[in-house]
């Protein structure tokens, strides 16, 4: 990827409905790795039907190769359907769990920051507080930046998950 120029890359949001089987995720990720594309966000989980999983992939791909990547992903044996999500026509969210230092003298300031972002306190230890925040990656980034002053011990981000806005769905079901 180091040889590619970043100004020629397009942010690609793909949602794939796949069979919920061993090895499917490896095949999906390998498709991107073989082409030298970094996946910036990847989420996968079982859907409302336990036979299927939904994979949400965010990657930076050369603009002229976007449809090629989409088509090649569609050709994988365990992939049922692939939908390219347009940034303006998706609803998305990410989950963050973050643990910060919070001794007695710091607790009020930490809780003020947490409440200011609408985050939830998930755990209070003797010298730490763990919080949860969901939202757009830009909100998550700002929250992390603010929590840095309290001393981040560890954090975990889920990656972006997304659905198409409106009545359209990957299953093609119309109500």
N, CA, C and O of each residue as an XYZ file, in Angstrom:
700
protein
N       0.832     -1.189      0.000
C       0.000      0.000      0.000
C       0.872      1.246      0.000
O       0.428      2.307     -0.440
N       2.102      1.138      0.484
C       2.961      2.310      0.575
C       3.269      2.910     -0.783
O       3.564      4.102     -0.875
N       3.206      2.106     -1.846
C       3.474      2.606     -3.191
C       2.291      3.372     -3.768
O       2.462      4.159     -4.700
N       1.087      3.153     -3.226
C      -0.099      3.821     -3.748
C      -0.188      5.224     -3.176
O       0.203      5.467     -2.034
N      -0.700      6.135     -3.968
C      -0.878      7.502     -3.508
C      -2.248      7.621     -2.852
O      -3.261      7.226     -3.430
N      -2.270      8.167     -1.645
C      -3.508      8.229     -0.882
C      -4.534      9.163     -1.493
O      -5.726      8.999     -1.232
N      -4.124     10.143     -2.302
C      -5.109     11.059     -2.888
C      -5.972     10.383     -3.948
O      -7.005     10.935     -4.326
N      -5.588      9.219     -4.433
C      -6.367      8.493     -5.432
C      -7.325      7.477     -4.800
O      -8.009      6.737     -5.507
N      -7.366      7.448     -3.482
C      -8.182      6.457     -2.798
C      -9.560      7.019     -2.447
O      -9.721      8.200     -2.140
N     -10.532      6.131     -2.505
C     -11.911      6.470     -2.152
C     -12.307      5.654     -0.938
O     -11.988      4.469     -0.849
N     -13.003      6.284     -0.002
C     -13.499      5.555      1.169
C     -14.644      4.661      0.716
O     -15.640      5.141      0.176
N     -14.498      3.372      0.937
C     -15.466      2.374      0.479
C     -16.171      1.769      1.686
O     -15.526      1.270      2.608
N     -17.498      1.816      1.672
C     -18.317      1.197      2.715
C     -19.063      0.042      2.061
O     -19.866      0.262      1.154
N     -18.812     -1.182      2.506
C     -19.505     -2.348      1.966
C     -20.213     -3.083      3.085
O     -19.696     -3.212      4.195
N     -21.389     -3.557      2.777
C     -22.124     -4.423      3.682
C     -22.347     -5.731      2.948
O     -22.875     -5.746      1.836
N     -21.947     -6.825      3.568
C     -22.082     -8.131      2.920
C     -22.883     -9.070      3.809
O     -22.640     -9.181      5.011
N     -23.833     -9.734      3.193
C     -24.579    -10.788      3.865
C     -23.891    -12.086      3.488
O     -23.781    -12.414      2.306
N     -23.424    -12.833      4.495
C     -22.651    -14.047      4.242
C     -23.224    -15.201      5.054
O     -23.950    -14.999      6.028
N     -22.881    -16.419      4.630
C     -23.261    -17.574      5.434
C     -22.458    -17.568      6.721
O     -21.269    -17.250      6.711
N     -23.090    -17.913      7.816
C     -22.470    -17.933      9.125
C     -21.733    -19.267      9.291
O     -22.216    -20.185      9.954
N     -20.536    -19.347      8.663
C     -19.751    -20.581      8.679
C     -18.286    -20.272      8.977
O     -17.817    -19.146      8.808
N     -17.597    -21.286      9.415
C     -16.163    -21.177      9.678
C     -15.406    -20.813      8.406
O     -15.654    -21.385      7.345
N     -14.487    -19.864      8.515
C     -13.601    -19.514      7.418
C     -14.106    -18.420      6.487
O     -13.346    -17.933      5.651
N     -15.362    -18.026      6.611
C     -15.914    -17.015      5.703
C     -15.198    -15.684      5.882
O     -14.817    -15.046      4.901
N     -15.014    -15.267      7.116
C     -14.360    -13.990      7.369
C     -12.934    -13.983      6.810
O     -12.489    -12.980      6.251
N     -12.230    -15.085      6.959
C     -10.867    -15.180      6.422
C     -10.859    -14.976      4.911
O      -9.995    -14.272      4.387
N     -11.798    -15.576      4.215
C     -11.858    -15.429      2.756
C     -12.184    -13.982      2.357
O     -11.630    -13.462      1.388
N     -13.069    -13.350      3.093
C     -13.430    -11.958      2.794
C     -12.223    -11.044      3.014
O     -11.893    -10.229      2.153
N     -11.578    -11.181      4.151
C     -10.436    -10.336      4.481
C      -9.268    -10.604      3.525
O      -8.559     -9.675      3.141
N      -9.068    -11.855      3.144
C      -7.985    -12.212      2.226
C      -8.139    -11.526      0.874
O      -7.148    -11.165      0.238
N      -9.374    -11.349      0.442
C      -9.611    -10.667     -0.831
C      -9.003     -9.263     -0.800
O      -8.386     -8.831     -1.773
N      -9.177     -8.561      0.307
C      -8.616     -7.215      0.439
C      -7.094     -7.276      0.595
O      -6.375     -6.468      0.008
N      -6.610     -8.224      1.378
C      -5.166     -8.334      1.623
C      -4.408     -8.639      0.334
O      -3.343     -8.070      0.095
N      -4.945     -9.531     -0.500
C      -4.276     -9.880     -1.757
C      -4.129     -8.678     -2.680
O      -3.206     -8.630     -3.493
N      -5.019     -7.721     -2.564
C      -4.963     -6.541     -3.412
C      -4.226     -5.378     -2.756
O      -4.089     -4.309     -3.351
N      -3.753     -5.587     -1.532
C      -2.981     -4.568     -0.835
C      -3.807     -3.451     -0.242
O      -3.286     -2.359     -0.017
N      -5.091     -3.694      0.021
C      -5.946     -2.665      0.601
C      -6.085     -2.888      2.094
O      -6.358     -3.999      2.549
N      -5.893     -1.814      2.850
C      -6.041     -1.870      4.285
C      -7.519     -1.725      4.645
O      -8.205     -0.843      4.126
N      -7.996     -2.573      5.515
C      -9.354     -2.454      6.037
C      -9.251     -1.566      7.276
O      -8.606     -1.936      8.257
N      -9.887     -0.398      7.228
C      -9.814      0.529      8.356
C     -10.831      0.204      9.442
O     -10.656      0.591     10.598
N     -11.892     -0.504      9.072
C     -12.893     -0.921     10.041
C     -13.568     -2.186      9.533
O     -13.885     -2.311      8.350
N     -13.778     -3.115     10.448
C     -14.401     -4.389     10.094
C     -15.258     -4.852     11.265
O     -14.768     -5.011     12.383
N     -16.531     -5.066     10.997
C     -17.405     -5.654     12.014
C     -18.126     -6.826     11.386
O     -18.442     -6.821     10.196
N     -18.379     -7.825     12.204
C     -19.102     -8.996     11.733
C     -19.870     -9.600     12.906
O     -19.346     -9.726     14.013
N     -21.105     -9.964     12.643
C     -21.923    -10.596     13.675
C     -23.098    -11.309     13.020
O     -23.505    -10.994     11.902
N     -23.616    -12.263     13.741
C     -24.798    -12.997     13.309
C     -25.962    -12.022     13.131
O     -26.090    -11.050     13.875
N     -26.810    -12.295     12.131
C     -27.970    -11.441     11.872
C     -29.193    -11.945     12.636
O     -29.091    -12.788     13.527
N     -30.348    -11.403     12.261
C     -31.604    -11.858     12.856
C     -31.872    -13.330     12.533
O     -32.647    -13.988     13.227
N     -31.233    -13.843     11.481
C     -31.302    -15.251     11.109
C     -29.935    -15.871     11.401
O     -28.947    -15.482     10.777
N     -29.851    -16.824     12.333
C     -28.552    -17.384     12.729
C     -27.783    -18.095     11.604
O     -26.616    -18.439     11.790
N     -28.404    -18.317     10.462
C     -27.708    -18.926      9.328
C     -26.791    -17.929      8.630
O     -25.898    -18.326      7.882
N     -27.006    -16.633      8.871
C     -26.280    -15.587      8.167
C     -25.564    -14.648      9.133
O     -25.961    -14.492     10.288
N     -24.509    -14.033      8.634
C     -23.811    -12.959      9.342
C     -23.739    -11.758      8.415
O     -23.781    -11.890      7.192
N     -23.632    -10.601      9.014
C     -23.433     -9.362      8.251
C     -22.010     -8.896      8.515
O     -21.555     -8.837      9.657
N     -21.326     -8.569      7.436
C     -19.970     -8.047      7.509
C     -20.014     -6.609      7.005
O     -20.489     -6.351      5.899
N     -19.525     -5.683      7.805
C     -19.417     -4.285      7.381
C     -17.934     -3.975      7.256
O     -17.173     -4.125      8.212
N     -17.532     -3.540      6.070
C     -16.129     -3.281      5.776
C     -15.974     -1.820      5.350
O     -16.722     -1.320      4.510
N     -14.997     -1.158      5.942
C     -14.622      0.179      5.503
C     -13.163      0.089      5.073
O     -12.303     -0.354      5.834
N     -12.901      0.515      3.847
C     -11.552      0.435      3.299
C     -11.317      1.601      2.360
O     -12.260      2.161      1.800
N     -10.068      1.960      2.191
C      -9.701      2.979      1.217
C      -9.182      2.256     -0.019
O      -8.179      1.545      0.035
N      -9.888      2.451     -1.142
C      -9.614      1.723     -2.382
C      -9.451      2.737     -3.507
O     -10.095      3.786     -3.503
N      -8.595      2.423     -4.461
C      -8.462      3.291     -5.627
C      -9.829      3.434     -6.276
O     -10.534      2.445     -6.480
N     -10.199      4.654     -6.597
C     -11.544      4.971     -7.078
C     -11.964      4.100     -8.259
O     -13.109      3.652     -8.317
N     -11.066      3.859     -9.187
C     -11.438      3.096    -10.370
C     -11.579      1.594    -10.095
O     -12.028      0.850    -10.966
N     -11.201      1.141     -8.893
C     -11.296     -0.280     -8.557
C     -12.455     -0.600     -7.616
O     -12.636     -1.756     -7.235
N     -13.241      0.407     -7.237
C     -14.330      0.199     -6.277
C     -15.305     -0.859     -6.763
O     -15.611     -1.795     -6.025
N     -15.799     -0.733     -7.984
C     -16.771     -1.708     -8.489
C     -16.133     -3.080     -8.657
O     -16.804     -4.096     -8.477
N     -14.849     -3.125     -8.998
C     -14.144     -4.403     -9.137
C     -14.072     -5.133     -7.796
O     -14.313     -6.339     -7.734
N     -13.744     -4.412     -6.726
C     -13.684     -5.010     -5.395
C     -15.061     -5.540     -5.000
O     -15.183     -6.648     -4.477
N     -16.085     -4.747     -5.251
C     -17.464     -5.141     -4.944
C     -17.844     -6.419     -5.702
O     -18.429     -7.332     -5.119
N     -17.519     -6.488     -6.980
C     -17.840     -7.666     -7.799
C     -17.067     -8.899     -7.344
O     -17.627     -9.993     -7.283
N     -15.792     -8.731     -7.025
C     -14.985     -9.872     -6.591
C     -15.466    -10.406     -5.253
O     -15.447    -11.616     -5.023
N     -15.892     -9.523     -4.378
C     -16.446     -9.954     -3.096
C     -17.735    -10.734     -3.324
O     -17.982    -11.738     -2.656
N     -18.555    -10.277     -4.264
C     -19.820    -10.955     -4.577
C     -19.598    -12.368     -5.112
O     -20.458    -13.234     -4.955
N     -18.457    -12.601     -5.739
C     -18.166    -13.911     -6.341
C     -17.717    -14.966     -5.326
O     -17.680    -16.155     -5.644
N     -17.380    -14.542     -4.117
C     -16.956    -15.519     -3.121
C     -18.114    -16.464     -2.802
O     -19.267    -16.045     -2.701
N     -17.787    -17.728     -2.646
C     -18.788    -18.788     -2.472
C     -19.765    -18.537     -1.316
O     -20.962    -18.790     -1.456
N     -19.276    -18.053     -0.202
C     -20.118    -17.889      0.980
C     -20.786    -16.526      1.089
O     -21.478    -16.244      2.067
N     -20.582    -15.688      0.094
C     -21.190    -14.359      0.107
C     -22.522    -14.411     -0.626
O     -22.584    -14.807     -1.790
N     -23.569    -14.015      0.051
C     -24.914    -14.041     -0.516
C     -25.198    -12.762     -1.288
O     -25.712    -12.793     -2.407
N     -24.851    -11.627     -0.665
C     -25.127    -10.338     -1.297
C     -24.158     -9.289     -0.764
O     -23.782     -9.305      0.408
N     -23.764     -8.381     -1.648
C     -22.894     -7.262     -1.272
C     -23.585     -5.971     -1.683
O     -24.095     -5.848     -2.797
N     -23.593     -5.023     -0.775
C     -24.181     -3.725     -1.058
C     -23.138     -2.660     -0.749
O     -22.572     -2.627      0.344
N     -22.892     -1.794     -1.721
C     -22.030     -0.639     -1.484
C     -22.898      0.421     -0.821
O     -23.928      0.824     -1.363
N     -22.479      0.861      0.338
C     -23.221      1.876      1.068
C     -22.642      3.245      0.745
O     -21.440      3.467      0.890
N     -23.491      4.155      0.310
C     -23.060      5.523      0.035
C     -23.056      6.294      1.340
O     -24.009      6.222      2.117
N     -21.992      7.025      1.578
C     -21.794      7.693      2.862
C     -22.994      8.538      3.282
O     -23.319      8.586      4.469
N     -23.649      9.196      2.356
C     -24.798     10.029      2.687
C     -26.097      9.264      2.860
O     -27.099      9.827      3.300
N     -26.084      7.973      2.514
C     -27.313      7.174      2.575
C     -27.171      5.990      3.524
O     -27.737      4.923      3.286
N     -26.415      6.183      4.600
C     -26.281      5.111      5.568
C     -26.447      5.667      6.960
O     -26.204      6.846      7.219
N     -26.862      4.798      7.841
C     -26.883      5.134      9.253
C     -25.855      4.215      9.894
O     -25.854      3.005      9.665
N     -24.984      4.804     10.697
C     -23.872      4.018     11.209
C     -23.567      4.383     12.649
O     -23.987      5.424     13.155
N     -22.824      3.495     13.292
C     -22.435      3.717     14.671
C     -21.223      2.857     14.996
O     -20.944      1.860     14.330
N     -20.518      3.266     16.030
C     -19.369      2.530     16.531
C     -19.467      2.505     18.048
O     -20.037      3.413     18.654
N     -18.922      1.483     18.650
C     -18.931      1.336     20.105
C     -17.513      1.500     20.637
O     -16.561      0.974     20.060
N     -17.378      2.229     21.736
C     -16.105      2.396     22.414
C     -16.270      2.024     23.876
O     -17.216      2.461     24.531
N     -15.358      1.223     24.382
C     -15.205      1.004     25.818
C     -13.851      1.590     26.181
O     -12.850      1.297     25.527
N     -13.815      2.411     27.215
C     -12.570      3.084     27.587
C     -12.414      3.087     29.099
O     -13.358      3.376     29.834
N     -11.209      2.761     29.555
C     -10.898      2.756     30.989
C      -9.857      3.835     31.248
O      -8.806      3.866     30.608
N     -10.161      4.726     32.199
C      -9.256      5.832     32.519
C      -8.969      5.878     34.017
O      -9.713      5.337     34.835
N      -7.855      6.547     34.347
C      -7.516      6.777     35.754
C      -8.577      7.668     36.370
O      -9.020      8.640     35.757
N      -8.986      7.326     37.601
C      -9.985      8.153     38.296
C      -9.858      7.944     39.795
O     -10.688      7.278     40.414
N      -8.819      8.514     40.365
C      -8.696      8.475     41.816
C      -9.773      9.395     42.393
O     -10.460     10.091     41.646
N      -9.917      9.398     43.687
C     -10.973     10.198     44.320
C     -10.939     11.658     43.888
O     -11.992     12.260     43.680
N      -9.756     12.235     43.751
C      -9.655     13.645     43.376
C      -9.997     13.882     41.902
O     -10.314     15.006     41.513
N      -9.934     12.825     41.080
C     -10.196     12.962     39.644
C     -11.617     12.553     39.240
O     -12.073     12.906     38.153
N     -12.306     11.825     40.089
C     -13.604     11.234     39.707
C     -14.606     12.253     39.177
O     -15.266     11.999     38.169
N     -14.728     13.381     39.825
C     -15.706     14.384     39.398
C     -15.417     14.872     37.987
O     -16.331     14.992     37.171
N     -14.155     15.154     37.695
C     -13.776     15.635     36.360
C     -14.006     14.549     35.306
O     -14.488     14.841     34.212
N     -13.666     13.306     35.630
C     -13.873     12.199     34.682
C     -15.363     12.019     34.415
O     -15.777     11.889     33.263
N     -16.165     12.011     35.468
C     -17.614     11.839     35.310
C     -18.234     13.001     34.531
O     -19.184     12.802     33.775
N     -17.707     14.195     34.710
C     -18.200     15.356     33.962
C     -17.934     15.164     32.461
O     -18.803     15.441     31.634
N     -16.757     14.701     32.124
C     -16.429     14.444     30.718
C     -17.329     13.348     30.144
O     -17.853     13.479     29.037
N     -17.500     12.283     30.897
C     -18.352     11.163     30.453
C     -19.780     11.650     30.207
O     -20.358     11.385     29.153
N     -20.339     12.356     31.175
C     -21.710     12.860     31.045
C     -21.851     13.882     29.928
O     -22.888     13.942     29.267
N     -20.818     14.683     29.716
C     -20.840     15.702     28.673
C     -20.958     15.119     27.266
O     -21.463     15.777     26.357
N     -20.497     13.900     27.094
C     -20.585     13.237     25.791
C     -21.772     12.276     25.702
O     -22.002     11.661     24.661
N     -22.523     12.151     26.798
C     -23.647     11.222     26.798
C     -23.208      9.768     26.892
O     -23.955      8.862     26.523
N     -22.008      9.550     27.381
C     -21.495      8.192     27.550
C     -22.084      7.590     28.825
O     -22.654      8.294     29.659
N     -21.935      6.279     28.954
C     -22.440      5.563     30.129
C     -21.283      5.031     30.948
O     -20.298      4.541     30.396
N     -21.398      5.124     32.256
C     -20.416      4.507     33.142
C     -20.750      3.023     33.209
O     -21.870      2.650     33.557
N     -19.779      2.179     32.877
C     -19.985      0.726     32.883
C     -19.388      0.068     34.121
O     -19.868     -0.975     34.563
N     -18.323      0.684     34.692
C     -17.675      0.096     35.855
C     -16.882      1.179     36.576
O     -16.270      2.048     35.957
N     -16.914      1.099     37.903
C     -16.096      1.997     38.711
C     -15.228      1.126     39.604
O     -15.724      0.370     40.439
N     -13.918      1.251     39.407
C     -12.956      0.532     40.234
C     -12.429      1.444     41.319
O     -12.926      2.554     41.507
N     -11.408      0.969     42.042
C     -10.817      1.793     43.105
C     -10.107      3.013     42.526
O     -10.149      4.095     43.111
N      -9.454      2.840     41.376
C      -8.702      3.957     40.785
C      -9.013      4.151     39.296
O      -8.299      4.876     38.602
N     -10.068      3.510     38.813
C     -10.424      3.627     37.395
C     -11.923      3.780     37.211
O     -12.713      3.431     38.088
N     -12.296      4.304     36.059
C     -13.687      4.307     35.600
C     -13.674      3.805     34.165
O     -12.845      4.218     33.354
N     -14.609      2.904     33.863
C     -14.775      2.406     32.504
C     -16.088      2.967     31.970
O     -17.128      2.896     32.625
N     -16.014      3.524     30.766
C     -17.189      4.144     30.150
C     -17.448      3.524     28.785
O     -16.560      2.938     28.165
N     -18.686      3.669     28.337
C     -19.124      3.179     27.030
C     -19.741      4.340     26.272
O     -20.531      5.110     26.818
N     -19.366      4.453     24.997
C     -19.946      5.487     24.141
C     -20.210      4.886     22.776
O     -19.364      4.176     22.232
N     -21.378      5.166     22.219
C     -21.677      4.771     20.847
C     -21.941      6.031     20.044
O     -22.459      7.023     20.558
N     -21.573      5.969     18.769
C     -21.802      7.110     17.897
C     -20.915      7.040     16.677
O     -20.284      6.019     16.402
N     -20.876      8.135     15.952
C     -20.039      8.213     14.763
C     -18.569      8.219     15.161
O     -18.223      8.669     16.254
N     -17.705      7.725     14.284
C     -16.275      7.707     14.605
C     -15.720      9.081     14.992
O     -14.819      9.161     15.826
N     -16.236     10.149     14.408
C     -15.752     11.492     14.762
C     -16.063     11.816     16.224
O     -15.241     12.432     16.903
N     -17.238     11.412     16.718
C     -17.593     11.615     18.124
C     -16.685     10.774     19.022
O     -16.201     11.253     20.048
N     -16.458      9.531     18.633
C     -15.591      8.631     19.389
C     -14.186      9.235     19.486
O     -13.577      9.233     20.555
N     -13.680      9.749     18.364
C     -12.343     10.360     18.344
C     -12.260     11.553     19.299
O     -11.278     11.692     20.029
N     -13.283     12.413     19.299
C     -13.297     13.589     20.177
C     -13.337     13.168     21.647
O     -12.672     13.767     22.492
N     -14.119     12.137     21.937
C     -14.225     11.636     23.315
C     -12.880     11.087     23.781
O     -12.444     11.363     24.898
N     -12.233     10.319     22.934
C     -10.907      9.780     23.280
C      -9.930     10.923     23.549
O      -9.154     10.878     24.503
N      -9.977     11.936     22.707
C      -9.093     13.092     22.876
C      -9.319     13.751     24.245
O      -8.362     14.098     24.937
N     -10.579     13.918     24.623
C     -10.896     14.539     25.919
C     -10.487     13.636     27.086
O     -10.036     14.120     28.124
N     -10.648     12.321     26.907
C     -10.320     11.387     27.988
C      -8.813     11.234     28.172
O      -8.361     10.769     29.218
N      -8.044     11.618     27.176
C      -6.580     11.514     27.259
C      -6.042     12.279     28.460
O      -5.094     11.832     29.107
N      -6.637     13.428     28.764
C      -6.146     14.243     29.888
C      -6.335     13.540     31.234
O      -5.658     13.873     32.207
N      -7.247     12.574     31.295
C      -7.469     11.832     32.538
C      -6.516     10.640     32.658
O      -6.334     10.091     33.745
N      -5.920     10.251     31.551
C      -4.992      9.112     31.557
C      -5.682      7.831     31.135
O      -6.222      7.103     31.969
N      -5.665      7.560     29.858
C      -6.296      6.334     29.339
C      -5.436      5.135     29.709
O      -4.230      5.115     29.467
N      -6.079      4.144     30.296
C      -5.397      2.898     30.646
C      -5.514      1.918     29.489
O      -4.532      1.293     29.087
N      -6.725      1.791     28.960
C      -6.950      0.944     27.789
C      -8.278      1.311     27.154
O      -9.147      1.913     27.785
N      -8.416      0.932     25.878
C      -9.682      1.146     25.188
C      -9.875      0.070     24.132
O      -8.931     -0.588     23.694
N     -11.124     -0.082     23.743
C     -11.480     -1.023     22.682
C     -12.588     -0.395     21.849
O     -13.600      0.066     22.376
N     -12.372     -0.386     20.522
C     -13.374      0.139     19.588
C     -13.920     -1.020     18.772
O     -13.183     -1.928     18.388
N     -15.219     -0.979     18.512
C     -15.856     -2.068     17.770
C     -15.625     -1.989     16.269
O     -15.670     -3.010     15.582
N     -15.382     -0.806     15.760
C     -15.399     -0.616     14.313
C     -16.800     -0.194     13.902
O     -17.768     -0.399     14.633
N     -16.888      0.392     12.734
C     -18.148      0.937     12.241
C     -19.087     -0.170     11.791
O     -18.674     -1.106     11.107
N     -20.328     -0.060     12.170
C     -21.356     -0.939     11.627
C     -22.425     -0.034     11.022
O     -22.691      1.051     11.539
N     -23.035     -0.479      9.929
C     -23.929      0.420      9.200
C     -25.054     -0.337      8.513
O     -24.937     -1.523      8.203
N     -26.138      0.376      8.288
C     -27.278     -0.085      7.507
C     -27.663      1.020      6.542
O     -27.386      2.194      6.788
N     -28.304      0.643      5.442
C     -28.823      1.642      4.515
C     -29.981      2.378      5.170
O     -30.765      1.783      5.909
N     -30.087      3.677      4.895
C     -31.215      4.452      5.401
C     -32.476      4.083      4.628
O     -32.414      3.520      3.535
N     -33.601      4.409      5.212
C     -34.881      4.211      4.535
C     -35.357      2.769      4.604
O     -34.956      2.006      5.483
N     -36.216      2.412      3.664
C     -36.861      1.106      3.670
C     -36.055      0.021      2.979
O     -36.427     -1.150      3.051
N     -34.966      0.370      2.314
C     -34.132     -0.609      1.618
C     -33.405     -1.486      2.630
O     -32.968     -1.006      3.676
N     -33.276     -2.779      2.313
C     -32.520     -3.673      3.188
C     -31.785     -4.712      2.359
O     -32.167     -4.994      1.223
N     -30.753     -5.269      2.917
C     -29.896     -6.210      2.198
C     -30.625     -7.512      1.879
O     -30.244     -8.225      0.951
N     -31.658     -7.821      2.631
C     -32.418     -9.048      2.394
C     -33.381     -8.934      1.234
O     -33.906     -9.941      0.758
N     -33.622     -7.708      0.770
C     -34.564     -7.494     -0.329
C     -36.015     -7.701      0.077
O     -36.885     -7.909     -0.769
N     -36.264     -7.641      1.366
C     -37.627     -7.848      1.882
C     -38.354     -6.523      1.891
O     -37.846     -5.524      2.399
N     -39.535     -6.523      1.330
C     -40.366     -5.326      1.375
C     -41.598     -5.604      2.196
O     -42.269     -6.619      2.011
N     -41.887     -4.710      3.094
C     -43.036     -4.888      3.986
C     -44.256     -4.184      3.404
O     -45.330     -4.214      4.003
